[in-house]
Amino acid sequence: MPMVRLLNVYTISTFVALAGLLFGFDISSISGVVGTDQYKNFFGNPLGTRQGGITSAMAAGSVVGALSSSYLGDKFSRKIAIQCGATFWCLGAAIQSASNGVMMLIAGRLVSGLCIGLTSALVPIYQSEIAPRKIRGRIVVFQIFAITWGIMIQYFIQYGCSFIDSEAAFRIPWAIQAIPAIFLIIGLFWLPRSPRWLASVDRWDDALRVLAFLRSAVGDINDPLVLAEYKEIEDQIWTEREEHSNSYRELFSRKIRKRLFLSMAIQMWSQLSGMNVMMYYIVYVLKSAGVANTTLASSIQYVINLVMTIPCLIWTDKWGRRPSLLIGAIFMSIWFFVIGGLLLQYGEPNPVANEPYTWVIHDNPAVSRTILATSYLAVGTFAVAWAPISWIYPPEVAPLRVRAKSVSLATAANWATNFALGFAVPPLLRSMKWGMFFLFALFNIAAFIHVLVAVPETKQRTLEEMDEIFEHGKPLWKSFTGIGDTNKLDKLAREIELGLLTNRHSPVHKHDG
């Protein structure tokens, strides 16, 4: 009994979210050092495309990792594949911390990127597949919450190390990154595999026992609600097998491709929202805006990012996915229009050569503070809206048979866009100046329109009910009003309890915790 209380959906999801901590470490592993003299002196003050290449190397590796995640996650289980990813992270951290130049640093970030691609695809799948429908959004937000913690922790580690007057200023933080990955590798041995993955490889008894462990306080495999969810999983797998469809062909079939493209689009819009600028290159933006203490200002941004994830963690399953995306996109566009407009109105060419930015605001504290406040609003808006929902949505909408492949491609789209932006933003900041912020504002407006006409609501529906949401024959956005029977699982449980329904794979009638 105590073991059941210790290991439950919340604690399991929190622990596996250590992978998100690694994701966060990646984001601030660059933003925390690009402004330090130690980094500039050792790596030759990289600017423009050179710095873009260093930053985007992680995303390039992540594309490969994401594309590999479907094969590894389906063949070896979500859990084992996540462990493989964490192993790549340890290797990448070692290479980065020992870097003797730009090329070795890029190589280390490429290897670490394999981990981020694998885990950013598979952790939300694992969390979605173990979570009850009513709190699925909250469970996946644990991953996002861990990312915000990782960003903040790594930033402050690097800030503390910045006072070291040697190469250790960046080598120590990059080496420390391996510690949570080691804990993740070891701890996962004690966590269960996804019950839906177990069912997909015909380990039915194990699937039922894990499901009972996750849903019942005493691990009762005869609990009607456990059996009802088990039956939904069973029926979906049986139906998919009767169709005899090749999973790759099915992925691009008329039925599934709109879900795939929707998942890919949401992931891409989250990157095109402009948050890469505010996360990776916030130091450049604030210095261009004339903010004096950019180190302190950046640290406050990361705290805001963490705090603003909490409301979504608590209420995302009440708010829903669709309203969060719509409201987030429109406000993000407003904040970027404000930043770009202020830079246009009050800025001037930078008289100092060899700076990462060519447009600056001089001696106008009011405007500088306004840009700083608006950047905080942009980060807070993203943290409560697009940051979590873009990771919740893809694993929700795909059927089990193609879930890993669909999320793999969606995550690859995310990282491909991340790579393009990570590489392009430094030169864009020098060439487009204030115009870059207008560009991101327009991207957010486009995202708003797309969500408005194409994104259905999925909150509090089981993963097996997504066919109903996408195939009901009405415009997808009308699911916002709530289609179908949201108490379907409860009704199924009552029918099982009354003996009206049975499972194809009859469970062993015994208690098994």
Secondary structure as a PSIPRED ss2 file (coil, helix, strand):
# PSIPRED VFORMAT (PSIPRED V4.0)

   1 M C   1.000  0.000  0.000
   2 P H   0.000  1.000  0.000
   3 M H   0.000  1.000  0.000
   4 V H   0.000  1.000  0.000
   5 R H   0.000  1.000  0.000
   6 L H   0.000  1.000  0.000
   7 L C   1.000  0.000  0.000
   8 N C   1.000  0.000  0.000
   9 V H   0.000  1.000  0.000
  10 Y H   0.000  1.000  0.000
  11 T H   0.000  1.000  0.000
  12 I H   0.000  1.000  0.000
  13 S H   0.000  1.000  0.000
  14 T H   0.000  1.000  0.000
  15 F H   0.000  1.000  0.000
  16 V H   0.000  1.000  0.000
  17 A C   1.000  0.000  0.000
  18 L H   0.000  1.000  0.000
  19 A H   0.000  1.000  0.000
  20 G H   0.000  1.000  0.000
  21 L H   0.000  1.000  0.000
  22 L H   0.000  1.000  0.000
  23 F H   0.000  1.000  0.000
  24 G H   0.000  1.000  0.000
  25 F H   0.000  1.000  0.000
  26 D H   0.000  1.000  0.000
  27 I H   0.000  1.000  0.000
  28 S H   0.000  1.000  0.000
  29 S H   0.000  1.000  0.000
  30 I H   0.000  1.000  0.000
  31 S H   0.000  1.000  0.000
  32 G C   1.000  0.000  0.000
  33 V C   1.000  0.000  0.000
  34 V C   1.000  0.000  0.000
  35 G C   1.000  0.000  0.000
  36 T C   1.000  0.000  0.000
  37 D H   0.000  1.000  0.000
  38 Q H   0.000  1.000  0.000
  39 Y H   0.000  1.000  0.000
  40 K H   0.000  1.000  0.000
  41 N H   0.000  1.000  0.000
  42 F H   0.000  1.000  0.000
  43 F H   0.000  1.000  0.000
  44 G C   1.000  0.000  0.000
  45 N C   1.000  0.000  0.000
  46 P C   1.000  0.000  0.000
  47 L C   1.000  0.000  0.000
  48 G H   0.000  1.000  0.000
  49 T H   0.000  1.000  0.000
  50 R H   0.000  1.000  0.000
  51 Q H   0.000  1.000  0.000
  52 G H   0.000  1.000  0.000
  53 G H   0.000  1.000  0.000
  54 I H   0.000  1.000  0.000
  55 T H   0.000  1.000  0.000
  56 S H   0.000  1.000  0.000
  57 A H   0.000  1.000  0.000
  58 M H   0.000  1.000  0.000
  59 A H   0.000  1.000  0.000
  60 A H   0.000  1.000  0.000
  61 G H   0.000  1.000  0.000
  62 S H   0.000  1.000  0.000
  63 V H   0.000  1.000  0.000
  64 V H   0.000  1.000  0.000
  65 G H   0.000  1.000  0.000
  66 A H   0.000  1.000  0.000
  67 L H   0.000  1.000  0.000
  68 S H   0.000  1.000  0.000
  69 S H   0.000  1.000  0.000
  70 S H   0.000  1.000  0.000
  71 Y H   0.000  1.000  0.000
  72 L H   0.000  1.000  0.000
  73 G H   0.000  1.000  0.000
  74 D H   0.000  1.000  0.000
  75 K H   0.000  1.000  0.000
  76 F H   0.000  1.000  0.000
  77 S C   1.000  0.000  0.000
  78 R H   0.000  1.000  0.000
  79 K H   0.000  1.000  0.000
  80 I H   0.000  1.000  0.000
  81 A H   0.000  1.000  0.000
  82 I H   0.000  1.000  0.000
  83 Q H   0.000  1.000  0.000
  84 C H   0.000  1.000  0.000
  85 G H   0.000  1.000  0.000
  86 A H   0.000  1.000  0.000
  87 T H   0.000  1.000  0.000
  88 F H   0.000  1.000  0.000
  89 W H   0.000  1.000  0.000
  90 C H   0.000  1.000  0.000
  91 L H   0.000  1.000  0.000
  92 G H   0.000  1.000  0.000
  93 A H   0.000  1.000  0.000
  94 A H   0.000  1.000  0.000
  95 I H   0.000  1.000  0.000
  96 Q H   0.000  1.000  0.000
  97 S H   0.000  1.000  0.000
  98 A C   1.000  0.000  0.000
  99 S C   1.000  0.000  0.000
 100 N C   1.000  0.000  0.000
 101 G C   1.000  0.000  0.000
 102 V H   0.000  1.000  0.000
 103 M H   0.000  1.000  0.000
 104 M H   0.000  1.000  0.000
 105 L H   0.000  1.000  0.000
 106 I H   0.000  1.000  0.000
 107 A H   0.000  1.000  0.000
 108 G H   0.000  1.000  0.000
 109 R H   0.000  1.000  0.000
 110 L H   0.000  1.000  0.000
 111 V H   0.000  1.000  0.000
 112 S H   0.000  1.000  0.000
 113 G H   0.000  1.000  0.000
 114 L H   0.000  1.000  0.000
 115 C H   0.000  1.000  0.000
 116 I H   0.000  1.000  0.000
 117 G H   0.000  1.000  0.000
 118 L H   0.000  1.000  0.000
 119 T H   0.000  1.000  0.000
 120 S H   0.000  1.000  0.000
 121 A H   0.000  1.000  0.000
 122 L H   0.000  1.000  0.000
 123 V H   0.000  1.000  0.000
 124 P H   0.000  1.000  0.000
 125 I H   0.000  1.000  0.000
 126 Y H   0.000  1.000  0.000
 127 Q H   0.000  1.000  0.000
 128 S H   0.000  1.000  0.000
 129 E H   0.000  1.000  0.000
 130 I H   0.000  1.000  0.000
 131 A C   1.000  0.000  0.000
 132 P C   1.000  0.000  0.000
 133 R H   0.000  1.000  0.000
 134 K H   0.000  1.000  0.000
 135 I H   0.000  1.000  0.000
 136 R H   0.000  1.000  0.000
 137 G H   0.000  1.000  0.000
 138 R H   0.000  1.000  0.000
 139 I H   0.000  1.000  0.000
 140 V H   0.000  1.000  0.000
 141 V H   0.000  1.000  0.000
 142 F H   0.000  1.000  0.000
 143 Q H   0.000  1.000  0.000
 144 I H   0.000  1.000  0.000
 145 F H   0.000  1.000  0.000
 146 A H   0.000  1.000  0.000
 147 I H   0.000  1.000  0.000
 148 T H   0.000  1.000  0.000
 149 W H   0.000  1.000  0.000
 150 G H   0.000  1.000  0.000
 151 I H   0.000  1.000  0.000
 152 M H   0.000  1.000  0.000
 153 I H   0.000  1.000  0.000
 154 Q H   0.000  1.000  0.000
 155 Y H   0.000  1.000  0.000
 156 F H   0.000  1.000  0.000
 157 I H   0.000  1.000  0.000
 158 Q H   0.000  1.000  0.000
 159 Y H   0.000  1.000  0.000
 160 G H   0.000  1.000  0.000
 161 C H   0.000  1.000  0.000
 162 S C   1.000  0.000  0.000
 163 F C   1.000  0.000  0.000
 164 I C   1.000  0.000  0.000
 165 D C   1.000  0.000  0.000
 166 S C   1.000  0.000  0.000
 167 E C   1.000  0.000  0.000
 168 A H   0.000  1.000  0.000
 169 A H   0.000  1.000  0.000
 170 F H   0.000  1.000  0.000
 171 R H   0.000  1.000  0.000
 172 I H   0.000  1.000  0.000
 173 P H   0.000  1.000  0.000
 174 W H   0.000  1.000  0.000
 175 A H   0.000  1.000  0.000
 176 I H   0.000  1.000  0.000
 177 Q C   1.000  0.000  0.000
 178 A H   0.000  1.000  0.000
 179 I H   0.000  1.000  0.000
 180 P H   0.000  1.000  0.000
 181 A H   0.000  1.000  0.000
 182 I H   0.000  1.000  0.000
 183 F H   0.000  1.000  0.000
 184 L H   0.000  1.000  0.000
 185 I H   0.000  1.000  0.000
 186 I H   0.000  1.000  0.000
 187 G H   0.000  1.000  0.000
 188 L H   0.000  1.000  0.000
 189 F H   0.000  1.000  0.000
 190 W H   0.000  1.000  0.000
 191 L C   1.000  0.000  0.000
 192 P C   1.000  0.000  0.000
 193 R C   1.000  0.000  0.000
 194 S C   1.000  0.000  0.000
 195 P H   0.000  1.000  0.000
 196 R H   0.000  1.000  0.000
 197 W H   0.000  1.000  0.000
 198 L H   0.000  1.000  0.000
 199 A H   0.000  1.000  0.000
 200 S H   0.000  1.000  0.000
 201 V C   1.000  0.000  0.000
 202 D C   1.000  0.000  0.000
 203 R C   1.000  0.000  0.000
 204 W H   0.000  1.000  0.000
 205 D H   0.000  1.000  0.000
 206 D H   0.000  1.000  0.000
 207 A H   0.000  1.000  0.000
 208 L H   0.000  1.000  0.000
 209 R H   0.000  1.000  0.000
 210 V H   0.000  1.000  0.000
 211 L H   0.000  1.000  0.000
 212 A H   0.000  1.000  0.000
 213 F H   0.000  1.000  0.000
 214 L H   0.000  1.000  0.000
 215 R H   0.000  1.000  0.000
 216 S C   1.000  0.000  0.000
 217 A C   1.000  0.000  0.000
 218 V C   1.000  0.000  0.000
 219 G C   1.000  0.000  0.000
 220 D E   0.000  0.000  1.000
 221 I C   1.000  0.000  0.000
 222 N C   1.000  0.000  0.000
 223 D C   1.000  0.000  0.000
 224 P H   0.000  1.000  0.000
 225 L H   0.000  1.000  0.000
 226 V H   0.000  1.000  0.000
 227 L H   0.000  1.000  0.000
 228 A H   0.000  1.000  0.000
 229 E H   0.000  1.000  0.000
 230 Y H   0.000  1.000  0.000
 231 K H   0.000  1.000  0.000
 232 E H   0.000  1.000  0.000
 233 I H   0.000  1.000  0.000
 234 E H   0.000  1.000  0.000
 235 D H   0.000  1.000  0.000
 236 Q H   0.000  1.000  0.000
 237 I H   0.000  1.000  0.000
 238 W H   0.000  1.000  0.000
 239 T H   0.000  1.000  0.000
 240 E H   0.000  1.000  0.000
 241 R H   0.000  1.000  0.000
 242 E H   0.000  1.000  0.000
 243 E C   1.000  0.000  0.000
 244 H C   1.000  0.000  0.000
 245 S C   1.000  0.000  0.000
 246 N C   1.000  0.000  0.000
 247 S H   0.000  1.000  0.000
 248 Y H   0.000  1.000  0.000
 249 R H   0.000  1.000  0.000
 250 E H   0.000  1.000  0.000
 251 L H   0.000  1.000  0.000
 252 F C   1.000  0.000  0.000
 253 S C   1.000  0.000  0.000
 254 R H   0.000  1.000  0.000
 255 K H   0.000  1.000  0.000
 256 I H   0.000  1.000  0.000
 257 R H   0.000  1.000  0.000
 258 K H   0.000  1.000  0.000
 259 R H   0.000  1.000  0.000
 260 L H   0.000  1.000  0.000
 261 F H   0.000  1.000  0.000
 262 L H   0.000  1.000  0.000
 263 S H   0.000  1.000  0.000
 264 M H   0.000  1.000  0.000
 265 A H   0.000  1.000  0.000
 266 I H   0.000  1.000  0.000
 267 Q H   0.000  1.000  0.000
 268 M H   0.000  1.000  0.000
 269 W H   0.000  1.000  0.000
 270 S H   0.000  1.000  0.000
 271 Q H   0.000  1.000  0.000
 272 L H   0.000  1.000  0.000
 273 S C   1.000  0.000  0.000
 274 G C   1.000  0.000  0.000
 275 M H   0.000  1.000  0.000
 276 N H   0.000  1.000  0.000
 277 V H   0.000  1.000  0.000
 278 M H   0.000  1.000  0.000
 279 M H   0.000  1.000  0.000
 280 Y H   0.000  1.000  0.000
 281 Y C   1.000  0.000  0.000
 282 I H   0.000  1.000  0.000
 283 V H   0.000  1.000  0.000
 284 Y H   0.000  1.000  0.000
 285 V H   0.000  1.000  0.000
 286 L H   0.000  1.000  0.000
 287 K H   0.000  1.000  0.000
 288 S H   0.000  1.000  0.000
 289 A C   1.000  0.000  0.000
 290 G C   1.000  0.000  0.000
 291 V C   1.000  0.000  0.000
 292 A C   1.000  0.000  0.000
 293 N C   1.000  0.000  0.000
 294 T H   0.000  1.000  0.000
 295 T H   0.000  1.000  0.000
 296 L H   0.000  1.000  0.000
 297 A H   0.000  1.000  0.000
 298 S H   0.000  1.000  0.000
 299 S H   0.000  1.000  0.000
 300 I H   0.000  1.000  0.000
 301 Q H   0.000  1.000  0.000
 302 Y H   0.000  1.000  0.000
 303 V H   0.000  1.000  0.000
 304 I H   0.000  1.000  0.000
 305 N H   0.000  1.000  0.000
 306 L H   0.000  1.000  0.000
 307 V H   0.000  1.000  0.000
 308 M C   1.000  0.000  0.000
 309 T H   0.000  1.000  0.000
 310 I H   0.000  1.000  0.000
 311 P H   0.000  1.000  0.000
 312 C H   0.000  1.000  0.000
 313 L H   0.000  1.000  0.000
 314 I H   0.000  1.000  0.000
 315 W H   0.000  1.000  0.000
 316 T H   0.000  1.000  0.000
 317 D H   0.000  1.000  0.000
 318 K H   0.000  1.000  0.000
 319 W H   0.000  1.000  0.000
 320 G C   1.000  0.000  0.000
 321 R H   0.000  1.000  0.000
 322 R H   0.000  1.000  0.000
 323 P H   0.000  1.000  0.000
 324 S H   0.000  1.000  0.000
 325 L H   0.000  1.000  0.000
 326 L H   0.000  1.000  0.000
 327 I H   0.000  1.000  0.000
 328 G H   0.000  1.000  0.000
 329 A H   0.000  1.000  0.000
 330 I H   0.000  1.000  0.000
 331 F H   0.000  1.000  0.000
 332 M H   0.000  1.000  0.000
 333 S H   0.000  1.000  0.000
 334 I H   0.000  1.000  0.000
 335 W H   0.000  1.000  0.000
 336 F H   0.000  1.000  0.000
 337 F H   0.000  1.000  0.000
 338 V H   0.000  1.000  0.000
 339 I H   0.000  1.000  0.000
 340 G H   0.000  1.000  0.000
 341 G H   0.000  1.000  0.000
 342 L H   0.000  1.000  0.000
 343 L H   0.000  1.000  0.000
 344 L H   0.000  1.000  0.000
 345 Q H   0.000  1.000  0.000
 346 Y H   0.000  1.000  0.000
 347 G C   1.000  0.000  0.000
 348 E E   0.000  0.000  1.000
 349 P E   0.000  0.000  1.000
 350 N C   1.000  0.000  0.000
 351 P C   1.000  0.000  0.000
 352 V C   1.000  0.000  0.000
 353 A C   1.000  0.000  0.000
 354 N C   1.000  0.000  0.000
 355 E C   1.000  0.000  0.000
 356 P C   1.000  0.000  0.000
 357 Y C   1.000  0.000  0.000
 358 T C   1.000  0.000  0.000
 359 W E   0.000  0.000  1.000
 360 V E   0.000  0.000  1.000
 361 I C   1.000  0.000  0.000
 362 H C   1.000  0.000  0.000
 363 D C   1.000  0.000  0.000
 364 N C   1.000  0.000  0.000
 365 P H   0.000  1.000  0.000
 366 A H   0.000  1.000  0.000
 367 V H   0.000  1.000  0.000
 368 S H   0.000  1.000  0.000
 369 R H   0.000  1.000  0.000
 370 T H   0.000  1.000  0.000
 371 I H   0.000  1.000  0.000
 372 L H   0.000  1.000  0.000
 373 A H   0.000  1.000  0.000
 374 T H   0.000  1.000  0.000
 375 S H   0.000  1.000  0.000
 376 Y H   0.000  1.000  0.000
 377 L H   0.000  1.000  0.000
 378 A H   0.000  1.000  0.000
 379 V H   0.000  1.000  0.000
 380 G H   0.000  1.000  0.000
 381 T H   0.000  1.000  0.000
 382 F H   0.000  1.000  0.000
 383 A H   0.000  1.000  0.000
 384 V H   0.000  1.000  0.000
 385 A C   1.000  0.000  0.000
 386 W H   0.000  1.000  0.000
 387 A H   0.000  1.000  0.000
 388 P H   0.000  1.000  0.000
 389 I H   0.000  1.000  0.000
 390 S H   0.000  1.000  0.000
 391 W H   0.000  1.000  0.000
 392 I H   0.000  1.000  0.000
 393 Y H   0.000  1.000  0.000
 394 P H   0.000  1.000  0.000
 395 P H   0.000  1.000  0.000
 396 E H   0.000  1.000  0.000
 397 V H   0.000  1.000  0.000
 398 A C   1.000  0.000  0.000
 399 P C   1.000  0.000  0.000
 400 L H   0.000  1.000  0.000
 401 R H   0.000  1.000  0.000
 402 V H   0.000  1.000  0.000
 403 R H   0.000  1.000  0.000
 404 A H   0.000  1.000  0.000
 405 K H   0.000  1.000  0.000
 406 S H   0.000  1.000  0.000
 407 V H   0.000  1.000  0.000
 408 S H   0.000  1.000  0.000
 409 L H   0.000  1.000  0.000
 410 A H   0.000  1.000  0.000
 411 T H   0.000  1.000  0.000
 412 A H   0.000  1.000  0.000
 413 A H   0.000  1.000  0.000
 414 N H   0.000  1.000  0.000
 415 W H   0.000  1.000  0.000
 416 A H   0.000  1.000  0.000
 417 T H   0.000  1.000  0.000
 418 N H   0.000  1.000  0.000
 419 F H   0.000  1.000  0.000
 420 A H   0.000  1.000  0.000
 421 L H   0.000  1.000  0.000
 422 G H   0.000  1.000  0.000
 423 F H   0.000  1.000  0.000
 424 A H   0.000  1.000  0.000
 425 V H   0.000  1.000  0.000
 426 P H   0.000  1.000  0.000
 427 P H   0.000  1.000  0.000
 428 L H   0.000  1.000  0.000
 429 L H   0.000  1.000  0.000
 430 R H   0.000  1.000  0.000
 431 S H   0.000  1.000  0.000
 432 M C   1.000  0.000  0.000
 433 K C   1.000  0.000  0.000
 434 W C   1.000  0.000  0.000
 435 G H   0.000  1.000  0.000
 436 M H   0.000  1.000  0.000
 437 F H   0.000  1.000  0.000
 438 F H   0.000  1.000  0.000
 439 L H   0.000  1.000  0.000
 440 F H   0.000  1.000  0.000
 441 A H   0.000  1.000  0.000
 442 L H   0.000  1.000  0.000
 443 F H   0.000  1.000  0.000
 444 N H   0.000  1.000  0.000
 445 I H   0.000  1.000  0.000
 446 A H   0.000  1.000  0.000
 447 A H   0.000  1.000  0.000
 448 F H   0.000  1.000  0.000
 449 I H   0.000  1.000  0.000
 450 H H   0.000  1.000  0.000
 451 V H   0.000  1.000  0.000
 452 L H   0.000  1.000  0.000
 453 V H   0.000  1.000  0.000
 454 A H   0.000  1.000  0.000
 455 V C   1.000  0.000  0.000
 456 P C   1.000  0.000  0.000
 457 E C   1.000  0.000  0.000
 458 T C   1.000  0.000  0.000
 459 K C   1.000  0.000  0.000
 460 Q C   1.000  0.000  0.000
 461 R C   1.000  0.000  0.000
 462 T C   1.000  0.000  0.000
 463 L H   0.000  1.000  0.000
 464 E H   0.000  1.000  0.000
 465 E H   0.000  1.000  0.000
 466 M H   0.000  1.000  0.000
 467 D H   0.000  1.000  0.000
 468 E H   0.000  1.000  0.000
 469 I H   0.000  1.000  0.000
 470 F H   0.000  1.000  0.000
 471 E C   1.000  0.000  0.000
 472 H C   1.000  0.000  0.000
 473 G C   1.000  0.000  0.000
 474 K C   1.000  0.000  0.000
 475 P C   1.000  0.000  0.000
 476 L H   0.000  1.000  0.000
 477 W H   0.000  1.000  0.000
 478 K H   0.000  1.000  0.000
 479 S H   0.000  1.000  0.000
 480 F H   0.000  1.000  0.000
 481 T H   0.000  1.000  0.000
 482 G C   1.000  0.000  0.000
 483 I C   1.000  0.000  0.000
 484 G C   1.000  0.000  0.000
 485 D C   1.000  0.000  0.000
 486 T C   1.000  0.000  0.000
 487 N C   1.000  0.000  0.000
 488 K H   0.000  1.000  0.000
 489 L H   0.000  1.000  0.000
 490 D H   0.000  1.000  0.000
 491 K H   0.000  1.000  0.000
 492 L H   0.000  1.000  0.000
 493 A H   0.000  1.000  0.000
 494 R H   0.000  1.000  0.000
 495 E H   0.000  1.000  0.000
 496 I H   0.000  1.000  0.000
 497 E H   0.000  1.000  0.000
 498 L C   1.000  0.000  0.000
 499 G C   1.000  0.000  0.000
 500 L C   1.000  0.000  0.000
 501 L C   1.000  0.000  0.000
 502 T C   1.000  0.000  0.000
 503 N C   1.000  0.000  0.000
 504 R C   1.000  0.000  0.000
 505 H C   1.000  0.000  0.000
 506 S C   1.000  0.000  0.000
 507 P C   1.000  0.000  0.000
 508 V C   1.000  0.000  0.000
 509 H C   1.000  0.000  0.000
 510 K C   1.000  0.000  0.000
 511 H E   0.000  0.000  1.000
 512 D C   1.000  0.000  0.000
 513 G C   1.000  0.000  0.000
